[in-house]
């Protein structure tokens, strides 16, 4: 496919065998042409991350997707460890650190609370995008284009409320669009989430 982009999914869930949301999303990405899947907890159960291998993975891909559940308003610990070790000076930032320039970063997040909880007057007082600002700034510092996150709110009840399948299809449409590079990414940049951009057109009001 002409101008096809390569997409790297970095999946972080410490109890993947009990995951009702993130594990199925990770599985759903299997077989999508142009997508590479990495389960960080499976590959590094002792947290001894192979920095050279991970840096080469980044060099080899155009788009990076962080797939994770929101833990205490942040990422699971292995994803933070990955950032601390892999995004080092001279590679991702600083003098000569331009390996990630021009690539894209997007977070695919599951959040336990309802969307209404993620606003100034809500239970969590901050929007989901505000809570993910450290990752957005990481993208800026490393020369990447940060796209608004894909978020499943109310993740605790998504399966019983039959919302997971719709979100899974949304997720697959996003991945396919990232590979094909066929969305209006600049128009998305200010959005709180990119959810609506990848909803089924027939299901939109």
C-alpha positions in Angstrom: 0.0 0.0 0.0 1.4 3.4 -1.1 2.5 5.6 1.9 1.5 2.9 4.4 2.6 3.7 7.9 3.9 1.2 10.5 2.2 1.2 13.9 3.7 -0.1 17.1 1.3 -1.0 20.0 2.9 -1.0 23.4 0.5 -2.8 25.7 0.8 -2.5 29.5 -1.5 -4.3 31.8 -0.1 -6.1 34.9 -2.9 -8.7 35.1 -3.7 -9.3 31.4 -5.4 -12.6 32.2 -8.0 -10.7 34.1 -8.4 -7.8 31.8 -11.9 -7.3 30.3 -11.0 -4.4 28.1 -7.4 -3.9 27.3 -6.6 -7.6 26.6 -9.4 -7.9 24.1 -8.3 -4.7 22.4 -4.8 -6.0 22.2 -6.1 -9.3 20.7 -8.3 -7.4 18.2 -5.3 -5.7 16.7 -3.8 -9.0 15.7 -3.7 -9.5 12.0 -4.1 -5.8 11.0 -1.6 -5.2 8.3 1.1 -2.7 9.3 0.6 -3.2 13.1 3.1 -4.6 15.5 2.0 -5.7 19.0 4.2 -5.7 22.1 3.0 -6.9 25.5 5.5 -5.2 27.9 4.6 -7.2 31.0 4.9 -10.5 29.1 8.2 -9.5 27.5 9.7 -8.0 30.7 8.2 -9.7 33.7 11.3 -8.7 35.7 11.2 -5.1 34.4 14.7 -5.6 32.8 13.9 -3.8 29.6 16.1 -4.3 26.6 16.7 -0.7 25.7 18.4 -1.3 22.4 15.6 -3.6 21.2 13.0 -1.1 22.2 14.8 1.8 20.6 15.1 -0.2 17.4 11.4 -0.9 17.5 10.8 2.9 17.7 13.1 3.5 14.8 11.3 0.9 12.7 7.8 2.4 13.2 6.0 5.6 12.3 3.3 5.6 14.9 3.4 4.5 18.6 0.3 3.6 20.5 0.3 3.2 24.3 -2.5 0.8 25.2 -3.2 0.8 28.9 -5.7 1.2 31.8 -5.6 4.4 33.7 -4.0 3.7 37.0 -4.1 6.5 39.6 -4.3 9.0 36.8 -1.2 7.6 35.1 0.2 4.6 33.3 0.9 1.2 34.7 4.4 1.1 36.2 6.1 -0.8 33.4 5.2 1.8 30.8 6.7 4.5 33.0 9.8 2.3 33.4 9.9 1.9 29.6 9.8 5.7 29.1 12.5 6.3 31.8 14.9 3.8 30.2 14.1 3.9 26.5 13.6 7.6 25.9 17.1 8.5 26.8 19.2 11.6 26.1 20.9 11.4 22.8 18.2 9.1 21.4 14.8 10.7 22.1 15.9 14.2 23.1 18.9 16.4 23.7 21.9 16.7 21.4 21.6 14.2 18.6 18.3 12.9 20.1 16.1 13.1 17.1 15.2 9.5 16.5 11.5 10.1 17.1 11.1 13.4 15.2 8.0 13.3 12.9 6.5 10.2 14.4 3.1 10.1 16.0 2.0 9.1 19.5 -1.5 8.2 20.6 -2.8 6.8 23.9 -5.6 4.2 23.9 -6.9 4.3 27.5 -9.6 2.6 29.6 -10.9 4.7 32.4 -13.1 3.3 35.2 -15.2 6.4 35.7 -17.9 7.9 33.5 -16.9 10.7 31.1 -18.7 13.1 33.4 -16.2 12.4 36.2 -13.4 13.7 34.0 -14.1 17.4 34.1 -13.5 20.3 36.5 -16.8 19.8 38.3 -16.6 16.0 38.2 -15.3 13.5 40.7 -11.7 13.6 39.2 -11.7 17.4 38.6 -9.6 17.2 35.5 -10.3 16.1 31.9 -8.8 12.9 30.6 -6.6 14.9 28.3 -5.4 17.1 31.2 -4.5 14.0 33.2 -2.4 12.7 30.2 -0.5 16.0 29.9 2.8 14.3 30.9 2.6 12.0 27.9 1.6 14.9 25.6 4.6 16.8 26.8 6.8 13.8 26.3 5.7 13.7 22.7 6.4 17.4 22.3 9.9 17.1 23.8 10.8 14.2 21.6 9.5 15.8 18.4 6.4 13.6 18.0 2.9 14.6 17.0 0.6 13.9 19.9 -2.9 12.8 18.8 -5.9 13.0 21.2 -6.5 9.8 23.1 -8.9 7.1 22.3 -10.8 6.5 25.6 -13.3 3.9 26.9 -15.0 5.6 29.8 -16.9 3.6 32.3 -14.7 0.6 31.6 -15.8 -1.3 34.8 -19.2 -1.8 33.3 -18.5 -1.8 29.6 -18.8 -5.5 29.1 -22.1 -5.9 31.0 -23.5 -2.8 29.2 -22.5 -4.3 25.8 -20.3 -1.3 25.0 -17.0 -3.1 24.4 -17.8 -4.3 20.9 -18.5 -0.8 19.7 -15.3 0.4 21.2 -13.4 -2.4 19.7 -14.6 -1.5 16.2 -13.7 2.1 16.9 -10.2 0.9 18.0 -9.7 -1.1 14.8 -10.9 1.7 12.6 -8.3 4.0 14.3 -5.5 1.6 13.8 -6.4 1.0 10.2 -6.5 4.8 9.6 -3.1 5.3 11.3 -1.7 2.6 8.9 -3.3 4.2 5.9 -2.6 7.7 7.1 -6.0 8.7 5.7 -7.5 10.9 8.5 -7.4 14.6 8.9 -4.9 14.5 11.8 -4.4 18.3 12.1 -8.1 18.8 12.6 -8.1 16.3 15.5 -5.2 17.9 17.5 -7.4 20.1 19.7 -10.0 17.5 20.6 -10.4 16.0 24.0 -10.6 12.5 22.6 -10.5 11.1 19.1 -13.4 8.7 19.8 -16.0 10.4 17.6 -13.5 10.5 14.7 -13.6 6.7 14.5 -17.2 6.0 15.3 -19.1 4.1 12.7 -20.4 6.7 10.3 -23.8 4.9 10.1 -24.2 5.1 13.8 -23.5 8.9 14.1 -26.4 11.2 14.8 
